Amino acid sequence: MRGLVPPDPEGGVSTPSYAVVFMPGRTRKRFPAGCVRVLESREQALAEADAAQRQFAAIVLGPSKSSEGQYLYYLLEWLDEDAPA
């Protein structure tokens, strides 16, 4: 995928995952690993999301290791109907 950091060779293959992302807003397309909580299912991500607490349900790809040594996740899709197009 264009614009994505290659998967971390020590961590195995980056895979799509359901997650809750903690962010001030939803304008970013990549997130530090510390802001992402990977969950088991779509239903769990939607249940644990809380927009008032800036926690948004999403499908993310990762983790990938950046050239600066940071672990990143990339947004594939927001899971709620209020998500920006």
Backbone hydrogen bonds in HBPLUS format (Angstrom, degrees):
<---DONOR---> <-ACCEPTOR-->    atom                        ^
c    i                          cat <-CA-CA->   ^        H-A-AA   ^      H-
h    n   atom  resd res      DA  || num        DHA   H-A  angle D-A-AA Bond
n    s   type  num  typ     dist DA aas  dist angle  dist       angle   num
A0011-GLY N   A0008-ASP O   3.11 MM   3  5.28 143.4  2.24 105.2 115.7     1
A0017-SER N   A0060-VAL O   2.77 MM  43  5.40 148.9  1.87 154.1 164.3     2
A0060-VAL N   A0017-SER O   2.86 MM  43  5.40 159.4  1.91 157.9 161.4     3
A0039-LEU N   A0018-TYR O   2.82 MM  21  5.48 173.7  1.83 141.7 143.5     4
A0019-ALA N   A0058-ALA O   2.92 MM  39  5.43 150.0  2.01 162.5 161.0     5
A0058-ALA N   A0019-ALA O   2.93 MM  39  5.43 156.1  1.99 153.8 154.3     6
A0020-VAL N   A0037-ARG O   2.97 MM  17  5.26 152.0  2.05 138.6 146.3     7
A0037-ARG N   A0020-VAL O   2.93 MM  17  5.26 160.1  1.97 151.2 157.7     8
A0021-VAL N   A0056-PHE O   2.76 MM  35  5.14 166.5  1.77 148.1 149.7     9
A0056-PHE N   A0021-VAL O   2.84 MM  35  5.14 163.3  1.87 146.0 145.6    10
A0022-PHE N   A0035-CYS O   2.79 MM  13  5.06 167.4  1.81 154.4 158.7    11
A0023-MET N   A0054-ARG O   3.04 MM  31  5.67 148.3  2.15 154.3 163.0    12
A0075-LEU N   A0029-LYS O   2.82 MM  46  5.11 170.5  1.83 139.9 143.1    13
A0031-PHE N   A0073-TYR O   2.75 MM  42  5.22 157.9  1.80 154.7 161.5    14
A0073-TYR N   A0031-PHE O   2.83 MM  42  5.22 154.1  1.89 151.7 160.5    15
A0035-CYS N   A0032-PRO O   2.94 MM   3  5.62 164.4  1.96 122.9 128.1    16
A0033-ALA N   A0071-TYR O   2.91 MM  38  5.44 146.6  2.02 149.1 143.3    17
A0036-VAL N   A0033-ALA O   3.15 MM   3  5.30 168.1  2.17 112.0 115.0    18
A0045-ALA N   A0041-SER O   3.07 MM   4  6.35 159.5  2.11 146.7 152.2    19
A0046-LEU N   A0042-ARG O   2.94 MM   4  6.20 164.2  1.96 155.1 159.1    20
A0047-ALA N   A0043-GLU O   2.91 MM   4  6.05 152.9  1.98 143.8 151.7    21
A0048-GLU N   A0044-GLN O   2.96 MM   4  6.10 148.1  2.06 148.2 155.7    22
A0049-ALA N   A0045-ALA O   3.07 MM   4  6.08 122.3  2.42 141.5 154.3    23
A0050-ASP N   A0055-GLN O   2.74 MM   5  4.99 145.5  1.86 131.7 143.5    24
A0053-GLN N   A0050-ASP O   2.90 MM   3  5.38 139.0  2.07 111.7 123.3    25
A0055-GLN N   A0050-ASP O   3.02 MM   5  4.99 169.4  2.03 128.7 130.0    26
A0054-ARG N   A0051-ALA O   2.98 MM   3  4.66 160.9  2.01 102.2 106.3    27
A0079-LEU N   A0057-ALA O   3.05 MM  22  5.40 171.5  2.06 128.1 127.1    28
A0059-ILE N   A0077-GLU O   2.71 MM  18  5.14 153.5  1.78 155.0 162.9    29
A0076-LEU N   A0059-ILE O   2.82 MM  17  5.42 160.3  1.86 159.6 155.8    30
A0077-GLU N   A0059-ILE O   3.21 MM  18  5.14 153.7  2.28 140.1 140.3    31
A0061-LEU N   A0074-TYR O   2.77 MM  13  5.02 150.2  1.86 140.7 151.0    32
A0074-TYR N   A0061-LEU O   2.83 MM  13  5.02 161.0  1.87 142.6 148.7    33
A0064-SER N   A0072-LEU O   2.93 MM   8  5.22 149.0  2.03 142.8 152.7    34
A0072-LEU N   A0064-SER O   2.72 MM   8  5.22 159.6  1.76 153.8 161.2    35
A0066-SER N   A0070-GLN O   2.73 MM   4  5.24 165.7  1.75 160.7 163.3    36
A0069-GLY N   A0066-SER O   2.96 MM   3  5.22 162.3  1.99 111.3 115.8    37
A0083-ALA N   A0080-ASP O   3.31 MM   3  5.80 164.3  2.34 115.4 117.8    38
